[in-house]
Amino acid sequence: MKKLTWPDRARLKDFFRRYQYILLVIAAGVLLLLWPNGGQKTDRTEEAAERPTPSQESFDLDALEEKLSGVLSQVEGAGQVTVALTLKSGMERVLAADRETVTDPGGRSSWTTETVILDGNSGEETVQLTQNYPTFQGAVVVCQGAGDPNVRLLLTQAVSSLTGLGADRITVCRGESPRQSNQ
């Protein structure tokens, strides 16, 4: 090994002084990469089994309307709010399928499709590619404060942002106030 001379040492020292922060960040990155995972699971299949699959999730329109009503009731001036939503399409699961072309002796071809099924530890399961959530068709919001144009605008914008509906598909109506319903 060659012994470092005085000018080489000075250049090396200058190099470390100039790039000390970059070298420190690189060293920290290497240490983090080498750091043990602390006993966490490393098998991705075990992690996936613990998470709910999209097929286990469900869509409850009544619960969504109730939650939306609760959120919109907190808008200043809205009062008590009731929301009704209509759906254009419901929940849809897209399953993986094998498609095969079969040609008969006459030269005509046809398709056969089979759903992909996995045989796992917990039994047979279909392979789900995606899950499409429902598409909303319209919304009606009934509230006590709908007489105020600012409240109507805020409610329309809130429902639009939460459902993806355009303002032309959202109707905000004035409901009975508590005094009128008692008479």
C-alpha positions in Angstrom: 0.0 0.0 0.0 1.3 3.4 -0.9 1.9 5.8 1.9 0.1 9.2 1.7 2.2 12.2 1.3 1.5 15.7 2.7 -0.3 17.1 -0.4 -2.4 14.0 -0.8 -3.5 14.2 2.9 -4.4 17.8 2.5 -6.6 17.1 -0.6 -8.3 14.2 1.2 -9.0 16.4 4.2 -10.3 19.1 2.0 -12.5 16.6 0.2 -14.1 15.3 3.5 -14.5 18.8 4.8 -16.3 20.0 1.6 -18.6 16.9 1.3 -19.1 16.1 5.0 -22.9 16.5 5.0 -23.4 14.5 1.8 -21.2 11.7 3.2 -23.1 11.8 6.5 -26.4 11.4 4.7 -25.1 8.5 2.6 -23.7 6.8 5.8 -27.1 7.2 7.5 -28.8 5.7 4.5 -26.5 2.7 4.5 -27.1 2.2 8.3 -30.9 2.4 7.8 -30.7 -0.2 5.0 -28.7 -2.5 7.2 -30.8 -2.0 10.3 -32.8 -5.2 11.3 -36.6 -5.0 10.8 -37.2 -5.4 14.6 -39.1 -8.7 14.4 -41.7 -7.4 11.9 -43.1 -9.9 9.5 -41.3 -10.1 6.2 -43.6 -12.5 4.4 -45.9 -10.4 2.2 -48.5 -13.1 2.1 -49.1 -13.0 5.8 -49.5 -9.2 5.7 -52.0 -9.5 2.8 -54.0 -12.1 4.7 -54.4 -9.7 7.7 -55.7 -6.8 5.6 -59.3 -6.9 4.5 -59.6 -7.7 0.9 -61.8 -5.5 -1.3 -64.4 -8.3 -1.5 -64.7 -8.1 2.3 -65.4 -4.4 2.1 -69.0 -3.5 1.5 -71.0 -0.5 0.5 -73.9 0.6 2.6 -75.9 3.4 1.0 -77.9 4.1 4.2 -74.8 4.4 6.3 -73.3 6.8 3.7 -76.5 9.0 3.7 -76.5 9.0 7.5 -72.8 10.0 7.7 -73.3 12.7 5.0 -76.3 14.1 6.9 -74.2 14.3 10.0 -71.4 16.1 8.3 -73.7 18.6 6.5 -75.6 19.3 9.7 -72.4 20.9 11.0 -72.4 23.5 8.3 -73.2 26.9 9.9 -76.8 27.8 9.3 -77.8 24.5 7.8 -79.7 23.2 10.8 -80.9 19.6 10.7 -80.0 17.9 7.4 -81.4 14.8 5.7 -79.7 13.4 2.5 -81.0 11.0 -0.1 -78.7 9.6 -2.7 -79.6 7.6 -5.8 -77.3 5.2 -7.6 -76.6 4.9 -11.3 -74.7 1.6 -10.8 -74.0 -0.6 -7.8 -70.9 -2.2 -6.4 -69.1 -4.3 -9.0 -66.3 -6.8 -8.6 -64.1 -7.6 -11.6 -62.7 -11.1 -11.3 -59.7 -12.6 -13.2 -60.7 -14.9 -16.0 -58.9 -17.2 -18.4 -60.1 -16.8 -22.0 -59.4 -19.5 -24.5 -60.2 -19.6 -28.2 -61.6 -22.9 -29.5 -61.7 -23.6 -33.2 -64.0 -26.4 -34.4 -63.3 -28.6 -37.5 -65.4 -26.3 -39.6 -63.0 -23.4 -39.0 -65.4 -21.4 -36.7 -63.8 -20.1 -33.5 -65.5 -19.5 -30.2 -64.4 -18.2 -26.8 -64.5 -20.0 -23.5 -64.0 -18.1 -20.3 -63.3 -19.5 -16.9 -63.0 -17.6 -13.7 -59.5 -18.0 -12.1 -59.8 -19.8 -8.7 -56.9 -20.2 -6.3 -56.7 -23.1 -3.9 -55.2 -21.7 -0.8 -55.0 -22.7 2.8 -58.4 -21.3 3.6 -60.1 -23.0 0.7 -60.9 -21.9 -2.8 -61.0 -18.2 -3.6 -61.6 -16.2 -6.7 -59.0 -13.7 -7.9 -60.4 -10.2 -7.8 -58.7 -7.7 -10.2 -60.6 -4.6 -9.2 -63.6 -3.4 -7.3 -65.7 -0.6 -8.8 -67.6 1.4 -6.2 -71.1 2.7 -7.0 -71.7 5.7 -9.3 -74.1 8.2 -8.0 -77.0 9.5 -10.1 -78.3 12.3 -7.9 -78.8 13.8 -4.5 -81.5 15.6 -2.5 -80.6 17.5 0.6 -83.4 18.7 2.8 -82.4 21.2 5.6 -83.8 24.0 7.6 -81.3 26.6 6.4 -81.8 26.1 2.7 -83.5 29.5 2.4 -80.0 31.1 2.7 -78.2 31.1 -0.7 -74.8 30.8 0.9 -75.9 27.7 2.9 -77.4 26.2 -0.3 -74.1 26.8 -2.2 -72.0 25.3 0.6 -74.2 22.2 0.8 -74.1 21.8 -2.9 -70.3 22.1 -3.0 -69.9 19.7 -0.1 -72.2 17.0 -1.6 -70.5 17.5 -5.0 -67.0 17.0 -3.6 -68.0 13.9 -1.5 -70.0 12.1 -4.2 -68.5 13.4 -7.5 -71.9 14.7 -8.7 -72.2 17.9 -10.6 -74.2 20.8 -9.2 -77.0 20.1 -11.7 -77.5 16.7 -10.0 -77.9 18.0 -6.5 -81.1 19.6 -5.2 -81.1 21.5 -1.9 -84.6 22.0 -0.4 -85.9 23.8 2.6 -87.3 21.6 5.3 -89.6 22.3 8.2 -88.2 24.1 11.2 -88.8 22.5 14.6 -91.5 25.1 15.5 -93.5 24.4 12.4 -93.5 20.6 12.8 -94.9 21.0 16.4 -98.0 23.0 15.3 
